[in-house]
Amino acid sequence: SSELTQDPAVSVALGQTVRITCQGDSLRNYYASWYQQKPGQAPVLVIYGKNNRPSGIPDRFSGSSSGNTDSLTITGAQAEDEADYYCNSRDSSGNQVLFGGGTKLTVL
Amino acid sequence: QVQLVQSGSELKKPGASVKVSCKASGYTFTKFSMNWVRQAPGQGLEWMGWINTNTGKPTYAQGFTGRFVFSLDTSVSTAYLQINSLKAEDTAVYYCAREVGTPEDHWGQGTLVTVSS
């Protein structure tokens, strides 16, 4: 399969924990990376590899993997975390890059 | 610091061509691949392909063969995306992005291409 599937929308109460998932066959071989995108801005990488955060990304963002599903967890969601989140990985052949359809996160 | 600076917004008529530039600075241009990503209005991210900045060899994703051309001018550390025979459905923001999904990930600010008669 050459697709990554995400839930279109997720909501979380301020200060609570939310998990955003990404499902795809290629995730059995490759970890997902995760991007945050706010309106009118370029995507920003928040998680890469098994569970790595680029410099400047708060430690409330974490990643995990199980079988064909990778997850992005935000522990103690803040208002500024409201954004679209995209997972990204290789396809099963390793030759192509895939993006999930994106999850719109609303912080209530 | 690493910067990818893209050219400005474009308004084109159907059938025309457009060339978007992505000028890199703050690193050795030929050490890292350059990807192109499309985002149609209100839609998600779509990987268009990448170009090996060392060899100049492009790789195009399915759906981006034929009218789309990736090129380089290494003398000015710049990658280019050319779209020929523009259609209304090519209206989108186009991003250049270095080494997508890796610790070397950096994105340009995006270039809006609008195709309208």
Chai-1 contact restraints between the chains, C-beta under 6 A:
chainA,res_idxA,chainB,res_idxB,connection_type,confidence,min_distance_angstrom,max_distance_angstrom,comment,restraint_id
A,S33,B,G101,contact,1.0,0.0,6.0,A-B,restraint_1
A,A42,B,W107,contact,1.0,0.0,6.0,A-B,restraint_2
A,A42,B,Q109,contact,1.0,0.0,6.0,A-B,restraint_3
A,A42,B,G110,contact,1.0,0.0,6.0,A-B,restraint_4
A,L45,B,D105,contact,1.0,0.0,6.0,A-B,restraint_5
A,Y48,B,G101,contact,1.0,0.0,6.0,A-B,restraint_6
A,Y86,B,L45,contact,1.0,0.0,6.0,A-B,restraint_7
A,N88,B,G101,contact,1.0,0.0,6.0,A-B,restraint_8
A,V97,B,W47,contact,1.0,0.0,6.0,A-B,restraint_9
A,V97,B,V100,contact,1.0,0.0,6.0,A-B,restraint_10
A,F99,B,L45,contact,1.0,0.0,6.0,A-B,restraint_11
A,F99,B,W47,contact,1.0,0.0,6.0,A-B,restraint_12
A,G101,B,G44,contact,1.0,0.0,6.0,A-B,restraint_13
A,G102,B,G44,contact,1.0,0.0,6.0,A-B,restraint_14
